[in-house]
Amino acid sequence: MRINNIHLNNIPPQISEPGQKAEFKGINNSQPKGITDFVNELLSWRQNEKLESRKCPRWDMSRIPLKYFISNSDESDRFLSDFMDAAQSSFLPWSRASAGLIRFERVFNEDLSDIAIDWTDTTTPGRNFESGHADLKVLNNKIEKAKIKIVISPLIDNLASSKQRIERVRRTSLHEIGHALGLNHSENRKDMMYYRGINNNRLSSNDIKRLADLYQSLKPDIIKY
């Protein structure tokens, strides 16, 4: 995975792995062509991840507290005001996971932010099942800026209630903030940073360990797993 162009691949809940219950509903099972396209996309994505570097950038600790900005969207009738609170609530778990080493401060001017969250009605071409993605600006393996896009109404929300959609935004934000901190995808299905992390509702012990490895290890610029 390219750390400067990370995408959250949200898999339709109907394709659950053994023993894993889908959290959200919304994809019409009567669309076999869409499912086939999705499987092909997934296989290609996973192969690309295996071929790319596992080197992760991180923020310079002199930048702490990281300033974040959350935009308000009034251009889509599918946008819920509660989405903003859901996104904001997703920063605290990462701060707690770092034992306070990483702190965040909300600002109301995007130009002053380190991490900016915005909303979109469109998905990245070729990633029809995503519900968000993060793009990082990196210089000398240090993160300079992170921009997160949350999809307002992805396919996964097709039949979801307002409450389920708000929860989906929270989980998407939690996953994407992990990318914004420098973590790439995990191979552990219980992790929030798993490529299907949206099916989990909180950070795992492995998510916390990986964050600590990235920001507290003797070689903090590199994390391998």
HUBELQUI-V83302 format. One record per pair of residues at least 24 apart in sequence whose C-alpha atoms are under 6 Angstrom apart, sorted by sequence separation. I is the first residue (numbers start at 1). J is the second residue. If there is no record, write none. Layout:
i = [I:I]
j = [J:J]
This chain:
i = [171:119:121:114:115:116:117:118:119:120:121:115:117:119:120:146:67:69:65:66:67:68:69:65:67:68:69:69:134:69:68:67:68:67:68:69:70:71:1:66:68:1:79:59:83:87:57:58:59:86:90:57:58:87:97:10:10:9:8:8:58:8:57:7:56:6:6:6:27:5:26:4:26:4:26:26:26:25:57:56:55:54:23]
j = [198:149:151:145:146:147:148:149:150:151:152:147:149:151:152:180:104:106:103:104:105:106:107:104:106:107:108:110:176:113:113:113:114:114:115:116:117:118:49:114:116:52:152:142:166:170:141:142:143:170:174:142:143:173:208:129:130:130:130:132:182:133:182:133:182:133:134:135:156:135:156:135:157:136:158:159:160:160:221:222:222:224:199]
